[in-house]
């Protein structure tokens, strides 16, 4: 694609600005390890919310979302339940509060507030292993996505023969962009990540509005209906998908079959089953958890998580819907002519190339680069904390100067990026990486991390063996059963994980009462804590246990509906389905009113007793 000098200038200004932010904030970030990884717990919750939203607005995910909307229509709104996306609702309603009350730096450090003794040490190590394994998987995912995107957008042939290996143009672009992102993240730490993310989110939101406006005026509902099969514009479903692209684009029937999504009702049931466990488990040890631990107090952690949902979905899906609608109406003949060779994950860059006018391409390109760089930067900042804070500082050199820890953080970041890139060279596709990360790897995380919240008897050995069983079973699935859709094997992975968790727990002694009582009194989770609750109340008769399970459950259900309405609202607008748009808008308003009174107004209780333990 030929970019005008204006487009190139916008992109260059953006890249220089981002690197400058990192260097400007480097002195502030390097003052301590807490400042480097958590911003000294001084960053406003709404800035962290914008940063968290920017971190979830990645190019790879956007390419995948545009592709599935093109193929599956409104039913694609359900497919992100593979993660599940509504785990953020669980975090917003209660998990962010529980987690922030711990006053720790990482998820691995948090584990030591829950488990004691040798089992606690084993649990600590397995969480570090999971954090490193997941970030390497995501690095490979980013490498695959940014390469596919850049080669479609940028005009230069960057293929290179290095002697020991040959790089494709896509791989060269990916290496350059990842390198730039790593530089500004290393220099500024969390301060740099958040400052850059807020700037990036502004660019991305403007880009989304532009794309949505272009698409709304360029396509009509009748044009979309003529180019899509019956049922494409209906988000509701039966047991079977019932989308037949014969006569329009037959290759899509093959894609649906290869994805393994024809039995859509069964798929939704499995995603719901998985989602409940995965959401109760809480955030995996990555950037989302790091934002929660960076807030100033528990109530702000909850507000940050809710604000992330509010500002993320509507703008993002306005752009997704716009690009998908433009592609369906104007690119379908071109895509259809490719037959079975079409790569639907390249629809996003193809649409930008054809439909975005000169002068705006640079802004949108900068915005999409911002989305990618923001997500990658979040991982580059969060993952080294587990190596430096939880391994080096705890077990090797606990009394080193602050600058030593920061320097080792630089080294850890570079190593993780390099290893992730190496894995990226062997990634088959965005879809395969997405499904493995969401369904297999995260599936192995769920069992042990649900039990840690709700059951007092669950101990460190149970956690270790539950996590290990999950990691082993998810890896076996990846190696020996790659052709089976990951979500269909989730129940087996979960069962294997629960077996490891229960065996590890019942074959060993309970954790120390003192540790359990301190954890329960500080975090105040609901669940099966009666023996510990009675001991806490015996020592402190004024202690009030958490009785909010019913209200939390209602708020989770309302929050999921609210989040889903924010996803489909812009899609209905772009495809000119005004009746569905108005109904969805009403649902959005009603759910927000309920959450205002039943969740937001109750957050003042989240900080009760917090200052006493800080």
KAZISUL-V525616 format. One line per field, one symbol per residue. ss: DSSP state (2 for helix, 1 for strand, 0 for the rest). phi: phi as a letter, one per 30 degrees, with the letter a starting at -180 (. if undefined). psi: psi as a letter, one per 20 degrees, with the letter a starting at -180 (. if undefined). A space follows every 50 residues. Layout:
BEGIN
ss = ???
phi = ???
psi = ???
END
This chain:
BEGIN
ss = 00002222222222222222222202222000222222222000222222 22222000222222222222222222222222000022222222222222 00000022222000002222222222222222222222222222222222 22200000011000011022222222222222222222222222222222 22222222222222222200222222200000000000000000000000 22222222200002222222222222222220000022222222000222 22222222222222222222222222222202222220222002222222 22222000002222222222222222222222222222222222220000 02222222222222222222222200000222222222222022222222 22221000022222222222222222222200000222222222222222 22222200000022222222222000010222222222200000000022 22222222222222222222222200022222222222222222222202 22222220022220
phi = .dcdddddddddddddddddedddcddddddaddddcbiihcdddddddd dddddccddedddddddddedciddddddddedcdddddededbdddedd ddhccbdddeeddccbiddddddeddddddedddddddddddeddddddd ddcddcdcebccjdaccdddddeedddddddddddedchdedddeddddd dddddddddddddddedcbbddddddcbdejdccddbcdcdhccceicae dddddedddicdddddedddddeddddddddjdddbddddddddddaedd dddedddeddcddddddddedddddddddcceedddddidddcddcdedd ddedcddejcedddddddddddddddddddddddeddddccdddccbdcd dedddddddedddddddddddedddcddaedddeddddccddddddeddd dddcbdddcddddedddddddddddedddcbdddeeddceeddddddddd ddddddcbddddeddddddddddhdckcbeededdddddbdddcddcced dddddddddddeddddddeddddddicddddddddddddddddddedcbd dcddddcdidddcd
psi = poqrhgghgggggggggghhgghhjhghhjhrhghghjkjkipqhhghgg ggghhilqgghgggggghgggibhiihhhiihgqhjhhggggghhhgggh ihlrhrhghhhiihqrbhhhgggghhggggggghhgghggggggghghgh hhgqiqojqqojfiqpprgghgggggghggghghgghibhggggghgggh hgghggggggggggghiiqrhhgghhjqrpihjpirrbhqgloojpifnh hhhhggghhkjhmhggggghhggghgghghhrqqnbhghhggiirhrghh ggggghhgggigggggiggggghggggggiiggghhiiciipoiijgghg ggghipqphiggggghghhggghggghgghhgghhhgggifggghgmikq qghghgghhgggggggggghgghhhjpgrhghgghggghgghhihgghig hhgiohhpahhggghggghggghhhggggilhipphhhjghgggggghgg ggghgijrqqrphggggggghghlqrbmjghhghhghhhniiporokjgg hggghgghhgggghhhgighghghjknhghghghgggggghhgghghifg iiihihjpighhi.
END
